[in-house]
């Protein structure tokens, strides 16, 4: 079976024409091999012609030798290095994971899961503390309306209040508008499961009355 050429004769001719007309060198990489086409300048004497041919052969021999000694590595994604706690190490300041690390104050080289848990809890507490005094959002308002219809201090499962997700409950709790309690065991919570019951406080009802 004949191996398919890396670049066709038609492509090579077009590249040569452009290189000569524009006076530029064109490089194309195909399957790990670089094809380089340089502009053609016709020699004015036979001596110049011989010298150009010798220079071209030398350049070609050098290029082949260099590629035989240092073949290009196959292109593939490399898994990032991991630190002491098994978290990936990312140095690119524009990478979303690196920005998240920086916001938390987490160093994957030296910190572990315990540090990550602590820093995330601190960040969450800081966020919760920033909620009171800010404008009540549409989802919070919708949850207050549904809870007000149920009544003050009436406990219901979070799943019974449609649209009342974790962030909405966090915001309402931070404002002092609701109470909440986890109904699952500690073991179930460690398995990343949650099912909370929530209830409207009088402060929440007062806030809803002002919003109506």
VEXDREN-2710 file (C-alpha; in Angstrom, 1 decimal):
% VEXDREN-2710
k/r/px/py/pz
1/UNK/0.0/0.0/0.0
2/UNK/1.4/3.4/-1.0
3/UNK/1.8/5.9/1.8
4/UNK/-0.1/9.1/1.3
5/UNK/2.2/12.1/0.7
6/UNK/2.4/14.6/3.5
7/UNK/1.8/17.4/1.0
8/UNK/0.6/17.1/-2.6
9/UNK/2.5/18.4/-5.6
10/UNK/-0.3/20.9/-6.3
11/UNK/0.0/22.4/-2.8
12/UNK/3.8/22.5/-3.0
13/UNK/3.6/24.3/-6.4
14/UNK/1.1/26.9/-5.0
15/UNK/3.4/27.5/-2.0
16/UNK/6.4/27.9/-4.2
17/UNK/4.6/30.4/-6.4
18/UNK/3.6/32.5/-3.4
19/UNK/7.0/32.3/-1.8
20/UNK/8.7/33.5/-5.0
21/UNK/6.2/36.2/-5.9
22/UNK/6.1/37.6/-2.3
23/UNK/9.7/36.9/-1.4
24/UNK/8.7/35.1/1.8
25/UNK/9.5/31.6/3.3
26/UNK/6.4/29.4/3.9
27/UNK/6.4/26.7/6.6
28/UNK/3.7/24.1/7.0
29/UNK/3.6/21.4/9.7
30/UNK/2.0/18.1/8.7
31/UNK/2.1/15.0/10.9
32/UNK/5.0/16.2/13.0
33/UNK/7.1/17.2/9.9
34/UNK/7.8/20.7/8.8
35/UNK/7.8/21.5/5.1
36/UNK/9.6/24.7/4.3
37/UNK/9.4/26.5/0.9
38/UNK/11.8/29.4/0.3
39/UNK/11.5/32.0/-2.5
40/UNK/13.4/31.2/-5.7
41/UNK/15.9/33.7/-7.0
42/UNK/17.5/32.8/-10.3
43/UNK/21.3/33.1/-10.3
44/UNK/23.0/35.5/-12.7
45/UNK/26.1/33.4/-13.3
46/UNK/27.0/29.7/-13.4
47/UNK/29.3/30.2/-10.4
48/UNK/26.5/31.7/-8.4
49/UNK/24.2/28.9/-9.5
50/UNK/26.7/26.3/-8.3
51/UNK/27.1/28.1/-5.0
52/UNK/23.3/28.3/-4.4
53/UNK/22.9/24.6/-5.2
54/UNK/25.6/23.7/-2.7
55/UNK/24.1/26.0/-0.1
56/UNK/20.7/24.5/-0.7
57/UNK/22.0/20.9/-0.3
58/UNK/23.9/21.8/2.8
59/UNK/20.8/23.5/4.3
60/UNK/18.7/20.5/3.4
61/UNK/21.2/18.0/4.8
62/UNK/21.4/20.0/8.1
63/UNK/17.6/20.1/8.3
64/UNK/17.2/16.4/7.8
65/UNK/20.0/15.6/10.3
66/UNK/18.5/17.8/12.9
67/UNK/15.1/16.2/12.6
68/UNK/16.5/12.7/12.6
69/UNK/18.3/13.5/15.9
70/UNK/15.5/15.4/17.6
71/UNK/12.1/14.0/16.4
72/UNK/9.1/16.0/17.5
73/UNK/7.2/14.6/20.5
74/UNK/3.7/13.4/19.8
75/UNK/1.1/16.1/20.6
76/UNK/-1.0/15.1/23.5
77/UNK/-2.5/16.7/26.6
78/UNK/-0.4/16.2/29.8
79/UNK/-2.1/15.7/33.1
80/UNK/-1.1/18.5/35.6
81/UNK/1.2/17.7/38.5
82/UNK/-0.4/17.2/41.8
83/UNK/0.6/18.5/45.2
84/UNK/0.7/17.2/48.7
85/UNK/-3.1/16.8/48.9
86/UNK/-3.6/15.4/45.4
87/UNK/-4.9/18.6/44.0
88/UNK/-3.7/19.6/40.5
89/UNK/-1.0/22.3/40.4
90/UNK/-1.8/25.1/38.0
91/UNK/0.5/28.0/37.3
92/UNK/-1.3/29.8/34.5
93/UNK/-2.8/32.9/36.2
94/UNK/-5.6/33.0/33.6
95/UNK/-6.7/29.4/34.4
96/UNK/-10.1/29.4/36.2
97/UNK/-8.8/26.8/38.7
98/UNK/-5.8/28.9/39.5
99/UNK/-8.0/32.0/40.1
100/UNK/-10.2/29.9/42.4
101/UNK/-7.2/28.7/44.3
102/UNK/-6.0/32.3/44.7
103/UNK/-9.4/33.5/45.9
104/UNK/-9.5/30.8/48.6
105/UNK/-5.8/31.3/49.5
106/UNK/-5.2/27.6/48.7
107/UNK/-1.7/26.4/47.7
108/UNK/-2.0/22.9/46.1
109/UNK/1.7/22.3/46.5
110/UNK/1.6/22.3/50.3
111/UNK/-2.1/22.1/51.4
112/UNK/-4.4/19.1/51.6
113/UNK/-8.1/18.3/51.8
114/UNK/-8.4/19.5/55.4
115/UNK/-7.0/22.9/54.3
116/UNK/-9.4/23.0/51.3
117/UNK/-12.4/22.2/53.6
118/UNK/-11.3/24.9/56.1
119/UNK/-10.7/27.6/53.4
120/UNK/-14.0/26.9/51.7
121/UNK/-15.9/27.1/55.0
122/UNK/-14.2/30.4/55.7
123/UNK/-15.0/31.8/52.2
124/UNK/-18.7/30.7/52.6
125/UNK/-18.9/32.4/56.0
126/UNK/-17.5/35.6/54.5
127/UNK/-20.0/35.4/51.7
128/UNK/-22.9/34.8/54.1
129/UNK/-21.8/37.8/56.2
130/UNK/-21.9/40.0/53.1
131/UNK/-25.6/39.2/52.3
132/UNK/-27.5/41.3/55.0
133/UNK/-28.3/44.8/53.7
134/UNK/-28.1/43.9/50.0
135/UNK/-31.2/43.9/47.7
136/UNK/-33.5/40.9/48.0
137/UNK/-33.3/38.9/44.8
138/UNK/-36.2/37.5/42.7
139/UNK/-35.7/33.9/43.9
140/UNK/-35.6/35.0/47.5
141/UNK/-38.8/37.0/47.0
142/UNK/-40.5/34.0/45.4
143/UNK/-39.4/31.7/48.2
144/UNK/-40.7/34.2/50.8
145/UNK/-44.1/34.4/49.1
146/UNK/-44.4/30.6/49.2
147/UNK/-43.3/30.3/52.8
148/UNK/-45.6/33.1/53.8
149/UNK/-48.5/31.2/52.3
150/UNK/-47.5/28.2/54.4
151/UNK/-47.2/30.2/57.7
152/UNK/-44.6/31.3/60.3
153/UNK/-42.7/28.5/62.0
154/UNK/-44.3/25.8/60.0
155/UNK/-41.7/23.3/59.0
156/UNK/-41.6/21.8/55.5
157/UNK/-39.1/20.0/53.5
158/UNK/-37.0/22.2/51.2
159/UNK/-38.3/20.1/48.2
160/UNK/-41.8/21.3/48.9
161/UNK/-40.8/24.9/48.2
162/UNK/-40.2/24.9/44.5
163/UNK/-37.2/27.0/43.4
164/UNK/-35.7/27.3/46.9
165/UNK/-32.2/25.9/46.2
166/UNK/-29.2/26.0/48.4
167/UNK/-28.0/29.5/47.5
168/UNK/-31.5/30.9/48.0
169/UNK/-31.8/29.2/51.4
170/UNK/-28.3/30.5/52.3
171/UNK/-29.3/34.0/51.5
172/UNK/-32.6/33.9/53.4
173/UNK/-30.8/32.3/56.4
174/UNK/-28.1/35.0/56.3
175/UNK/-30.8/37.7/56.4
176/UNK/-32.4/36.0/59.4
177/UNK/-35.6/35.2/57.5
178/UNK/-35.7/31.4/57.8
179/UNK/-34.7/28.6/60.0
180/UNK/-33.3/25.3/58.6
181/UNK/-32.3/21.9/59.8
182/UNK/-30.7/18.9/58.1
183/UNK/-32.9/15.8/58.4
184/UNK/-30.3/13.2/57.2
185/UNK/-27.7/11.5/59.3
186/UNK/-24.1/12.7/59.5
187/UNK/-23.1/9.6/57.4
188/UNK/-25.6/10.5/54.7
189/UNK/-24.3/14.1/54.6
190/UNK/-20.8/12.8/54.3
191/UNK/-22.0/11.0/51.1
192/UNK/-22.9/14.5/49.7
193/UNK/-26.6/14.0/50.3
194/UNK/-28.9/16.6/51.8
195/UNK/-32.6/17.0/52.7
196/UNK/-33.4/20.0/54.9
197/UNK/-36.5/21.2/56.5
198/UNK/-37.0/25.0/56.5
199/UNK/-39.5/27.3/58.2
200/UNK/-40.3/31.0/57.9
201/UNK/-39.4/33.3/60.8
202/UNK/-41.3/36.4/61.8
203/UNK/-38.5/38.5/60.4
204/UNK/-39.0/36.8/57.1
205/UNK/-42.8/37.5/57.2
206/UNK/-42.2/41.2/58.0
207/UNK/-39.8/41.4/55.0
208/UNK/-42.4/39.8/52.7
209/UNK/-45.0/42.3/53.9
210/UNK/-42.8/45.2/52.9
211/UNK/-42.2/43.6/49.5
212/UNK/-45.8/43.1/48.6
END
